[in-house]
Amino acid sequence: MADDSHIRLTELSHGGGCGCKIAPAILSDILDGLPQAFADPALLLGNGSSDDAAVYRIDGDQAVVATTDFFMPIVDDPFDFGRIAATNALSDIYATGGRPILALAIVGMPIDKLPVEVIRQILAGGGAACEAASVAIAGGHSIDAPEPIYGLAAIGLVAPERIKRNDTAEAGDMLILGKPLGIGILSGALQRGELDEAGYRELLETATQLNRVGMTLAEHSAVHAMTDVTGFGLLGHLLEMCRGAGLAANLTLDSLPILPSARSLALAGASTGAATRNWQSYGKEVRLPANIESWRQSILCDPQTSGGLLVACAPEAAESVLAMFHDSGFAAATRIGEMMASKAEVRVLFGEET
C-alpha cells in the first residue's frame, strides 16, 4: 500500500471548515439581488429567516427538515475531516429541534492529487459520524474538483409545534451556549504547524460532538429560539438572532467558554482571516468596551466549525436548560448573556453591568 502519511489535506485548499464560508456582508449582497421565492404555505422555515435548515410541513403531526453543508479540510487526517464535516452538517437539523434520519454525501476531490484510500477514509469518517447519530448515508454525488470538498445533504423529521427558529427570542431571555469557542484559532494553528497534541484533541473532541441535545431542547416550551454557532462566529450568529427578533443582546465576556489551547494561542496573538472578514461584515452592529483586548475580539468573531447550540430561553428555565446540556455531555455549556428590548445589536460587556 502506498504511503499517504505525507499528504496534508489542508495544503490542498485555500480555506478550511466553516472558515471558508462567504463573508456575511458579501453573502447578504448576493442574496439581496435574488427574486422572491415562491410562497409555499407548507414551508414553515425557509429564506424568511437566517436559519441553516428548511422545514416543510407534511401534515399536522410531521414536518421534514432539510439542509446541506460542506467545506474544505479543517484537519489533515482524512477520517477526522470526514467526521467533523458530517457532524457539522447534522447540526443544522438538531438546531431546529429535528431528528436527522437520512443523508446524502457531497464529494468533490482532486483525483490527480489524492489517492483513492485517502478519499475512502474521508467518506468512512463521515459514515462513522452518521452511524453515531443513527443516520443512514443513502447515496450522494461526487465530482473531480481542484480542492477537496466533503459534506452532507441531510434530512430530518420534527413535529411542527416543536420547531425551533433563530428569530423568535423574547426580551428578557437568557442566552446559553453549548460548546466552547476557539475552533477557528485551533485550525489556523494546525495549518501553520503550531498546534500541539492537546490542542488537536480539543479541536477534535469539540467538533465531533453531535448537537443531538437539540432534540431534547425542542420539547422545552420555554426555549424560545435556537441556532448553531458556525462560520460567522458567535457575534455573527447572535446578531442574526437579534435582527430576527428585533432585540438587542447583552453578551458577557467573562462568561464565555473558551477552549484552553485557543485561549493561549489568542493571547499570543493568533487569529484568522475569516475572523477579520466577519468583523468587517457586522462590526457596526456591535458595541464593544473601549478597553477590550484584541484577543477577546478575535474569539468573538472566530469561525466555529461544528460549534455549539446557542439558545434563548425564559429566565426561569435557564437552570433546567443548562441541566439538559450538562446531562447530554456538554460540560462547558453556560449562560453568556440575555436578550433586551432595544434596537438589534450586540452589546459586549465585561461583567454583569448593564
MARPA-58936 format. One record per atom (N, C-alpha, C): x, y negated, z negated. Coordinates in steps of 0.2 Angstrom, whole numbers, plus 5000, padded with zeros to 4 digits. Layout:
XYZ ...
This chain:
500450065000 500050005000 500449945000 500249895004 500649835004 500649794998 501249754996 501249714990 500949654991 500349644988 499949574989 500149524983 500549544978 500649504972 500949434974 501249424980 501549364982 501049314984 500449334985 499849294988 499549254983 499549184984 499249134979 498649114983 498049134981 497449104984 497349034984 497549004978 497448934978 497948894982 498448924985 498848884990 498548884997 498048924998 497648935005 497148885005 496948845000 496348805001 496548734998 496248685001 496348614999 496048594992 495548634990 495248624983 495048684980 494748684974 494648744971 494048744966 493648794966 493048794962 492548734963 492148714958 491748664959 492048594960 492748594959 493148534960 493148514968 492948564972 492948544979 492248524982 491848514977 491148484979 491248414983 490748394987 490748324990 490648284984 491048224984 490948174978 490248154978 489948134972 489248124971 489048064975 489448014976 489247954980 489147964987 489648004990 489648024997 489048074998 488948114994 488348164995 487648124995 487648074990 487048034990 486947994997 487447974999 487347935006 487147985011 487448045011 487248095016 486448115016 486248125010 485548145009 485048095010 485248025008 484847975009 484647965017 485047985021 484847975028 484448035031 484248085027 483848135030 483048125030 482748145034 481948135034 481648175028 481148155026 480748185020 480548255022 480648305017 480548365018 479748385018 479548435022 478848455022 478648465014 478048435013 477748435006 477348495005 477648545003 477348615001 477048614994 476448614993 476248614986 476448674981 476648724985 476948784981 477648774979 477948724982 478648704980 478648674973 478848704968 478748674961 479448634959 479948654962 480648624961 481048624967 481148564970 481548554976 481948494976 481948454982 482348394983 482148334979 481548344976 481248284972 481748274966 482148324964 482548314958 483248334960 483748334955 484448354956 484548424954 484048464953 484148524950 484548564956 484948614954 485348654959 484948714962 484348734959 483948784962 483248764964 482948794968 482248784970 481848834967 481248814966 480748864963 480048854967 479848914969 479248914974 478748964970 478148934969 477548974966 477349024971 477249084968 476949144972 476249154970 476049144964 475449144961 475449114954 474849124951 474849094944 475349114939 475549174940 475949214935 476749214937 476849194943 477549214945 477849164950 478449144950 478749094955 479449124956 479649114962 480349134965 480849074964 481449094961 481949044961 482549054966 482749014970 483249024975 483748974974 484448994975 484948944975 485548974979 486048934981 486648954984 487248914982 487748954980 488348914978 488948954980 489448914982 490048954985 490648894984 491248924984 491848874984 492448914986 492948874986 493648894987 493948924981 494548954981 494848984975 495048934969 494848954963 495048914957 495548954954 495649014955 496249054952 496549094958 497149124956 497449164961 497249234962 497049264956 496849334956 496249344959 496249384965 495649394969 495049414965 495149464960 494549494957 494249444952 494649404949 494449344944 494149294948 494349274954 494049224958 493349254960 493249314962 492549334963 492149334957 492349354951 491949354945 491749284944 492149234944 492049164942 491449134947 491549144954 491149124959 490449154958 490349214957 489749244956 489349224950 489749214944 489449194938 489249124939 489549084942 489449014943 488749004947 488649044953 488049044957 487449064953 487549124949 486949144945 486749094940 487149044938 487048994933 486448954935 486448934941 485848894944 485148924942 485148994943 484549024941 484349024934 484849034929 484749034922 484548954920 484848904924 484748834922 483948824922 483648854927 482848844927 482448884922 482848924919 482448974914 482349044918 482549054924 482449104928 482849164926 482649224929 482949284928 483249304935 483849304936 484149324943 484049404944 483849414950 483649484952 484049514958 484249464963 484549484969 485049434972 485549454975 486049414978 486249434985 486449384989 486749404995 487449364995 487949404997 488649374997 488749325003 489149265001 489349225006 490049225006 490349245012 491049265013 491349225019 491849185018 492249155023 493049165021 493349205025 494049225024 494549215030 495149185028 495649185034 495949255035 495649285040 495849355041 496549365043 496849315046 497549315048 498049305042 497749285036 498249275030 498149315024 497549345024 497349385018 497249465020 497649505017 497549575018 496849595016 496649655019 495949675018 495849695010 496349725007 496249735000 496149674996 496449624997 496349564993 495649534994 495349535000 494649515001 494149564998 494349634998 493949684995 493949664987 494449644984 494449634977 494049574975 494049524980 493649464978 492949484978 492649524983 492049554983 491849594977 492349634975 492249684969 492149634963 492549584962 492449544956 491749514956 491549484962 490849464962 490349514960 490449574963 490049634961 490049644954 490649644951 490649654943 490249604939 490249544941 489849494938 489149504939 488949524945 488249534946 487949594942 488449644942 488249704938 488149694931 488549644928 488449624921 487849594920 487549554925 486949524925 486349564927 486449624929 485949674931 485649644938 486049614942 485849594949 486149634954 485749644959 485949684965 486249644970 486849654973 487049624979 486849664985 486349634988 486049674993 486249665000 486749625001 487049615008 487349545008 487449515014 487749445014 487949435021 488349385022 488649365028 489349345028 489749355033 490449345032 490649315039 491149265038 491449235044 492249235043 492649225049 493349215049 493449135048 493649115042 493749045041 494449025039 494648965040 495348945039 495548945032 495048935027 495148945020 494648995016 494949025011 494449075008 493849045004 493349065006 492649045003 492249105000 492049104994 491649154992 491049124987 490449154987 489949134983 489349184984 488749154982 488149194982 487549154984 487049184988 486449154988 486049204983 485749174978 485449214973 484649194972 484349254971 483549244970 483449264963 482949234960 482649254953 481949244953 481649264947 480949254945 480849214939 480349174938 480149144932 479449124932 479149124926 478449114925 478349034926 477949014930 477848944932 477848894925 477548924920 477448874914 478148874910 478648914912 479248914908 479848884912 479648854918 480148824922 480448764918 481148764918 481548704915 481848664921 481748604920 481948554925 482548504922 482848464926 483348424923 483048354923 482448344925 482248274925 481648264920 481548304915 480948304910 481148294903 481748264902 481948244895 481448194892 481448194885 481048144882 481448094877 481248034876 481547994872 481548024865 482148024862 482248054855 482548124856 482548154861 482848224862 483548224860 483748284857 484448294855 484748334862 485348314863 485748344868 486248404866 486148464868 486548514866 486948544872 487648554871 488048584877 488248654875 488148694879 488348764878 489048794878 489448764883 490148784883 490648724883 491248734881 491748684880 491948654887 492148594887 492448564893 493148574894 493348564901 494048564902 494248614907 493848654911 494048704916 494348664922 494148614924 494548574929 495248564928 495348534922 496048524920 496448584920 496148644917 496548704917 496648734924 496148724928 496348754935 496848714939 496848644938 497348604941 498048624938 498048634932 498748654929 498948724932 498448764933 498648834936 498948824943 498648774947 498848764954 499548734954 499748694949 500348664948 500948714945 500648774943 501148824940 501248804932 500848764929 500948744922 500448774917 500048824919 499648844914 499848914911 499948914905 500148974901 499649024901 499849084898 499349144897 498749124893 498849084887 498249074883 497749024887 498048974891 497648934894 497248974900 497549014903 497249054908 496649094905 496749124899 496249164896 495649124894 495849064892 495249014890 494849004896 495148984902 494848974908 494349034910 494649094910 494349154912 493749164908 493849164901 493349184897 492749134897 492849074898 492349024899 491949024905 492349034911 492049034917 491649094919 491849154916 491449214917 490949234912 490749184908 490249194903 489549174906 489149224907 488549214910 488049174906 487749124909 487249074905 486549114904 486549174903 485949204903 485449184897 485749144892 485349114887 484849074889 484949044896 484449004899 483749044899 483749104900 483049144900 482749134893 483149144888 482849134881 482649064879 483049014881 482848944880 482148924884 482048964890 481448944893 480848964889 480849004885 480249024880 480148974875 480648924874 480548874869 480248814871 479648794869 479248744872 479548674870 479948674865 480248614863 480948594867 481148644871 481648624876 481348594882 481448524883 481148484887 481448484894 482148484894 482548484900 483148524900 483348554906 483948594906 484348594912 484948594912 485348594918 486048624917 486448644922 487148664920 487648614922 488148614919 488748564920 489248594925 489248564931 489748594935 490248544938 490248534945 490748494948 490748424947 490148394945 490148324944 490348304937 490548354933 490748334926 490148324922 490248324915 489748314910 489348244911 489748194913 489448124914 488948124920 489248164925 488848164932 488148194931 488148254927 487548294927 487148264921 487448234916 486948194911 486648134914 487048104919 486748044922 486148064927 486148124930 485648154934 485048164929 485148184923 484648194918 484248134916 484748074915 484448014913 484047984919 484347984925 483947954931 483247984932 483248054931 482648084932 482148074927 482348064921 481848044916 481747974915 482147934918 482147854917 482347844909 482847874907 483047864900 483847854900 484047824894 484747824893 484947884888 485647894888 485847944884 486447914880 486447924873 487047914869 487447974868 488047974870 488448034870 489048024865 489148064860 489548064855 490248094857 490748054858 491448084860 491648134855 491648114848 491948154843 491648224843 491048234846 490648294845 490748344851 491148324856 491148364862 491648424861 491348484863 491848544863 492348544869 492948554867 493448544872 493948614872 494048644877 494548704877 495148674874 495448714869 496048694866 496648674871 496748724876 497348704881 497148644885 496548634887 496348574891 496448514887 496348514881 496448454876 497148434876 497648494876 498348474875 498548454882 498348474887 498548454894 498348384895 497648374893 497448304894 497748254890 497948274884 498348224880 499048204883 499248254887 499948244890 499848214897 499248194899 499148154905 498848194911 498648254910 498448294915 497648274917 497548274923 496848254926 496848284933 496248274936 496148304943 495948244947 496048254954 495748214959 495048204959 494748264958 493948264958 493648224952 494048224946 493848184940 493848114942 494348094946 494348024948 493848004953 493648054958 493148034963 492448034959 492348074954 491748074950 491648004947 492147984944 492147914940 491947864945 492347864951 492147814956 491447814959 491147874958 490447884961 489947854956 490047864949 489547844945 489747804939 490347784939 490647744933 490247684931 489947654936 489547594935 488947604930 488747664930 488147684926 488347704919 488947704917 489247724911 489547664907 489347664900 489647614896 490147654891 490747634892 491247664888 491547624882 491747644877 492047604872 492647564875 492747504873 493347464875 494047504874 494047534869 494747564867 494747644868 494347664873 494347734874 495047754877 495347814875 495947844878 495747874885 496247864890 496147894896 496047964897 496348004892 496248074892 495548094891 495148054886 494448064885 494048054891 494148004894 493847984900 493948044906 494548064906 494648124911 494248184909 494148194903 493748254900 493048244902 492748184901 492048164903 491848184910 492348164915 492248174922 492548234925 492848284921 493148344923 492648384926 492848404932 492348454936 492348524933 491748544931 491748614927 491548664933 491848724933 491648774937 491348824932 490748844933 490348894929 490348864922 490148804921 490148764915 489548784911 489448754905 488848764901 488248734902 487748764899 487048734900 487048674896 486648614898 486548554895 485848554893 485648554887 484948554885 484648494882 484148464883 483748414880 483148444876 483148434869 482648464866 482348424860 481748434858 481548394852 481948394846 482048344842 482448344837 482348394832 481748414830 481548464825 481748534828 481948544834 482048604837 482848614838 483248564837 483948564838 484248624835 484148644828 484448694825 484248764828 483648774830 483448834832 483748844839 483748794843 484148794850 484848814849 485148784844 485848794843 485948874841 485448894837 485548964835 485449014841 485048994845 484949034851 485649044855 485948984856 486548984859 487049024855 487149014849 487649054845 487449124845 486849144844 486649214844 486849254851 486849214856 486949234863 487749234864 488149214859 488849224861 489249154863 488849104862 489149034864 489348994858 489849014855 490148994849 490248924849 490448894854 490648824855 490048774856 489448804857 488848764858 488748714852 488648654854 488548594849 488148544851 487848504847 487448444848 487948384850 487848354856 488348304858 488048234859 487348224858 487048164858 486348164858 486048114861 485248104861 485048064867 484448074869 484148034874 483747974871 483747914874 483547854871 483047814876 482547784874 482147744878 482447684880 482747684886 483147624889 483247634897 483547594900 483747604907 484147664908 484147694914 484547754915 485347744915 485647764910 486347754909 486647804904 487247814903 487547844898 487947804894 487847794887 488247754883 488747804879 489347794880 489847844876 490047814870 489947844864 490147824858 490647864854 491047834850 491547874846 491147914841 490747884837 490347924832 489647924832 489247914827 488547914827 488247844827 488647794828 488447724828 487947714835 487547674834 487047654840 487147584842 
